[in-house]
Amino acid sequence: MAGVLESLQHGAVALVIYCGAHLGYDPRKVPIGGGAAVGHALIRRWTETRPFDLWVLGTGPESPAGGVAYEKIEAAKEDLLTDFSISRYARLCRDFERAVVQHLRALRKTRDPRDVVVLHNDLAEAGDFEAIARMGFPQATIFHVDVVDYVAQIYLHGWVSAPQLARLWRRLNGVGVGRLMPDVVKLMLEKQETCSRFCELLVVPSTGMAAVLRASYPWRTEEDVAVIPWGAITEPTVPGVAEEQTALRKLLGDEPAPVLVTLSRISPEKGQDLLLRALRIWDKREKERLVLLICGASAYMHGRTYFRKLQTLAHSLRHVEVHFLGHVSGARKQAVFRVADLYVFPSRHESYGLTMMEAMAAGLPVLTTHHRSARDLVRPEFGLVVEPDPRDIYQGLVQLLAKGTQLKTMGKEAQKFALSQPFAHAADELALHILAVLNEAKATQARYSR
């Protein structure tokens, strides 16, 4: 740590401390999730454009990009935090939270907090918002997931809305009940409340997500909740794609059939079971051969149990052939997109849809369930939005697969749309927002010092 501090503490250029417990892991090897993928892509872009000095705090074993100052915080003793239980992951988040505060206290001895912005990559995996604010550091937080909205929709099955749950938490806190709650509950509800009170800027990828946040925390305004759609994170063609494509063709066999693909970690909120249940309806009514490639590995708290459930559903199908390909990246992922005819995104809860945009950039039309960014990203000329229900997904499949060769034309339209929104534009826009936070902090300090 001392070497990193020495290289940063005397600089006159603005400094961003980028904090994320899930940073420092290679997304090509570890199913770490979309938040980490965005974080690593932002770091790569900012090491190229250099809008500010950058210091990254994470728990992973390797630097997210060459040439960036990276500090590994010893909070995760095991190699894969994606295998942690709920309680173990909560302890990781609290250990990371305390370590971030310690690092900032050390930096504050030699660097003016007004020259620094602390950027948090998500909520639970962040520092202590209140403690950092009291040290004088301006803060910004990227909401890859609205945790309160997630709890309301997934754990509480929509019985209450996110704004209602946020208000309920404030009432419980007001009468002292909140402090009696398990720490996992506090990480989900209290920490988001604290973030909304002590961060100068909240960053979300969709207008729908921004509306829910402002309704949950009505003191937030349009000016301090920035909507920055991530666009498409694309990679150049890598060696070996043709070979991987040949191997996949052998796996699929010679009998022609439409090929569907879905790509995300194996986890209940991703809704792979909804797709398999829709295909069970297809199996009974259409009785025509389909192939489904499920790409992704089980990850986080309920992943392994859920994966076994998916296998049971897949084995019950007669006319639909399901292949679980595991975590794919590089040439394998690019080959998957090439052999597929339609990308299906069946999530129960989603903030944006990174893999959907990646599939569109690769030239695939999409069938997606309704989520926070669905209406922003999907147009009738290249896709369809349905409700997260097996019957609606089935009807969507029937409607799109009936188009036959038109799917290729729709894929070209999807590609045109996705490539018009490169991730670099989002990264550059976020950099401008961060610098604006810094300038406002300095202007406020100047007014108070007169």
N, C-alpha and C positions, 0 to 999 in steps of 0.2 A: 504493500500500500504506500509506503514512504516514497518509492520511486515515482509512482503515479502522481502523488501530491506535489512533489518537487517540480514535475514537468508542467503542472497546470496552475499552481497557486499564484505565480507572478505575472501571468499573461494579461494583456489589456483587452484581448478579444473576448467576446461573450462566451460563456461556458454553459453547456447543457449537461446535466447529470441525468443519464437515462437509466431508470431503475426498473427491473423486472425479474422476478424470481425464476421465470421460465426462459430467460435469455442465457445464451452461452451453450445451447444444445444445437446440434446439426439437424435441421428439419428433414434432411434427406435420409437420416438414419433413425430419428426418434419421432414418433407421432405426437408431437408436442402441441399442435393446435394452431389455429389461424392467427391468434394474437402474437405468438412467437414468430410466425412466418412474416407478419407485417413488421414486427420489431426489427428482425434481422434485415429485411428489405430496406427499411428506413435507414438503418445504420450504414448499409452498403452505399445507399444514395448519398448520404451526408458525408461520408468519407471521400466521395468523389467531388461534390460541390462545395464542401467546407463552408457552410453559412455561419458556423460557430465551432468552437472547440467542443469536443465530445468525450465524455467519460462514461463508460457503461458499467453498471453494477448488475451482476447476475449470479446464478448458482451453477451454471453449466461448466463443463471442463475446458472449453475452448473459446477463444475470442470470436465474436460474431463476424468480424471482418478484419482483413489485414490492415495494419496501421492505426487501428483505433485503440485508445487506452481502455483496457478492460480489467476489472477487478472481480475475481471469483470470490464470492462470499461463501464461507463454509457453513452452509445451512442444510444442505442435502448430503447425508452420509452415503446413501445408496446411489447407484448410478442413474437409475431411471425414476424420476419423480412421477412419471405417468403411471407407475405401478403402486403408488402410495394409497393407503386407506384414507378415508375422510379425515380422521383425527391426525394421522401423520402429515397429511398435506396442510392441515391447519397449523400444526406446529412449525412446519417449514415456513409458512407465510409469516408467522409471528417472529421466528428467528431472523428472517430476512428483514422484516420491518425494523427490528431493533438495530441490526447491523447497518442499515442505511442511515439511521439517525447518528450512529457513532461515526461513520465516515464523514457525514456532513459537519458534525461538531469539530472534527479534526481539520476539515477544510476551512471552516469559518475563522479559525485562528489566524489564517494568513491570507484569506481572500474575502473581499467584500461581497456579502450575499446579494447585493443589488446588481452584481455582474454575472449572476448565476440564475438559471432556471432549472428547477428539478422537474423532470418529465417522467411520469409514472406510466408504465405499460400495463394497464389494467388495474383492477381494484384490490383484490385480496393479495395479489403478488406485488404490492407496492410498499412504500415506506409509510411512516406514521404521519399522516397529513397534518394533524394539529401540532405535533412537536416540531415539524419542519417549518410550518408557518410561524411559530413563535420564535424560531431562530432567525427569521427575516428573509427566508428564501421564497421568492415567488414560485408557484407550482402550476403545472398543467397535467391533466390526466387523459389518457386515451381509453375510452370505453369500448373495449372489444366485446364485452358482454355487459348489459344492464343487469346486474345480479338480482336486484329486487324484482325486475320484470321476469327474469328467469325463474325465480322461486315461485312467483305468483302463477306462472303458466305451467311449469313442469311439476313442481312439488305440490302446489295447491290446486292444480288442474283448472285454473281460471276461475275459481270460486270467488276470488277477490282480484281486483286489478292492481297493477304496480303502484299507482298513486294512492289507492286505498291502503295498501300494505305499508307504504312509507308513512302515511298519516298515523296508522295504528302504532307503528314503531315509535313515533314521536310521543304519542300519548302514553305508551308503556314506559318510556324513558322518563317522562315528566312525573310519573308517580313512583319511580324507583324500581320498576319491575325489570327494565332492560338489563340492569347490571347482574341480575340473577340468571340470565339466559346462558346456555352453553356457548363456549367461545366460537364454535362453528357458526352459530346463528349471528353472533356479533360480527364475524367476518363478512357475512352476507348482507346484513341489514345496517348495522351501526357504521361500518366502515364506509359504505357508500354515502350515508348521511354526512359523515365527517368530511369526506371528499368534497361533497357538494357545498360545504360551508367554507372550506379553507383553501380551495384551489381557484386561482384566478381564471383558468380556462379549462373547460371540458370539451373533449373532441369525440365526435361520434360519426359513423359512416353513413347514416341515413336520416332523412327528414322525419320518418316515423319514430325512430329512436329518440331524436331530439325532442319531439312533441311529448313523448312519455316522460322523459327526464324533467322537462319544465313543468309538467303537470304534477310530478312527484315532489319536486323541490321548487315551489313557485317563486322563490327569490332569484332563481337563475333567469337570465334574459336571453334574447336572441343573440345579443352581442357576445356573451361569454359562454355560449354553447355553439361551437363551430361544427358545421356539417361538412365533412370531407370524405366523399366516397373514395374508396381505395383504388378503384379501377382494376386493371388486369396486371397481375404480377406474372410476367412471361420470361421464359428462358430460351436462349438460342438452341437450335437443334444440336444435340450431342451425338458423338459416335455411338454406333450400336443400335440405333432405332430400327433399321431394316431387319437386323437379326432378331430383335425382340418381337417385331411385327410377325415375322415368319413363325416364330415359336408360338405366338398367340393364335395364329391361323390354324396351326396343327392342333392346338388345344380345342378350338371351336369346331373342328371337323369340316367335312365337305358339304354336308347338308345345309343349304342356304337358310338363313333365318335372321331377322333383325337383331342387332346387338345393342343392348342397353348398358350403360355404365353409370355407376355412382361412386363418388370418391370423397371420403371423409373418415375421420376416426370412427371406430365402432363404439357408439355410445347412444343411450336411449334418446337424447334430444335430437340426434341426427336422423331418426325416423326410418332406418333401413327396414324395420319390421313392418311399417306402413306400406312400403313398396312391395315387400314379399306377400303381405296380405292382399294387396291389389292384384298381384300376379296369381294368387290363388283363385281370385274371381276370374281372371283371364283363363286360367287352366280349366275351369269348369265350363265357361261360356264359349270361349273362342276355340279352344282345343287346337290351337296352332302353335308351332314351335317358336320359342323366343329364347334368347341367351342373355343372361344378366351377369355382368362382371362387377362384383362388389370389392372395391379397393379401399384398403384401410386396415389398421390394426386396432385391437381393443386397447383403450386407454382410459386412465383416470378411474374413478371410484366404482362404477357399475359396469365397466367395459367387458370383463371376462364373462360374467353371468349373462349379460345381454348377448354376447357373441354365441354362446351355447343356444340361446333362444332362437337366434337367427338361423343357426345350422338346422335346428329342428324344423323350422318353417320351410327352409329350402328343400329338405329331404322329402317333404310331403308333396312336392310339385311333380307332376308327370310330364307335362308338355313344355315346361320352362326349365331350362338348364342353367343352374347357378354355379358360378365359380368364385370362390373367395381367394383373391390374389394377395392379400396382406398389404403391408405398407409399400407403396410404389413411389419411385422417384426417378429422375433422370431419363434415360433411354426407355426404361420400362413404362413410365407414365406417358411419355410421348407416343409410344406404340399403342397403348391402350386407347388414347384419343383417336388414333388413326383407324383402328379397326371398328370403332363404335359408330352407330348410326344416330343415337339419341342419348343426351345426358339427362339423368333424372336426379333431382335434388329434393328429397322428401322430408326435410327437417321439420321437427315440431317447433323449434325455436332457433332463430338465426338472426344475427345482427347485420350481416352483409351478404356473404356468399362468395368467398374468394375462389373456391374450387369451381364454382359455377362460371365465374368470369374467366377463369383459366381454360375451362372446356370450351366456352364460346370463342375465346381467342384462338383456340385450336381448330375451330370450324364446325362445332357441333350445335345443333338446335337444342333447346332445353324444355323440360317439363319440371316446374318447381311448385312446391307448396307455397302458400301465402305466408310471407315473413316480412320483417321490417323493411327490407330493401327490394322485395320482389317486384313491386309496381314501378320502382325506379329503374330497374335493370332489364326487365323482360318486356319485349314488344310483340304484338301479334305476328309480325312478319318473321320472327325467328323463335317464338316460344309460346308457352301457355302457363298460366298461373291457376292453380286449383287449391282447394282447401286440404289441410293435412288429415285426410280421411281416406281409407283404402278404396271406397267406392268412387270418390272423386278422382283419385289417382288412376284407377282403372279406366274411367271414362276419358281422362286425359290421354292415356296411352292409346286407347282405341282411336281417338280423334287424330292424334299426331301420326301414328303408324299407318293410318289409312291414306296418308299423303304420299306414301311410297317414295318415288324418286324426287319429289318436291323437297324432301328433307335435306338433300344436298344444297339446294338453292337457299333454304332457310339457314343452313349452316354457314353459308357465305355471308348472309346478312348479319348473323350473330357475330361472326369474326370481324366484320367491318365495324360494328358497334363497339365491341370490346377493345379493339386496337385503337379506337379513337379516344380511349380513356386510359392512357398508360399510367402505371403506378408512379412514375417519376413526377408527373404533374401533382399528384396528391402529396408526395413527399416534399416537394418544393413549396406548395401552399401551406403545409403544416409548419415548415421552417419559418415562413413569414409570420404566421400567427405566434410562434414562440418568441420571435424577436420583438413582436408588438407587445407581448406580455412583459418582456424585459424593459422595453422603452417606457411603458406605463409605470412600472415599478420605480424606475429612476425619476420620472417626472413627478410622481407622488412624493417621493423622498425630497426632491428639490423644493416642492411647494411647502412641505412641513418644515424645512430647514431655513426658510426665509424669516 
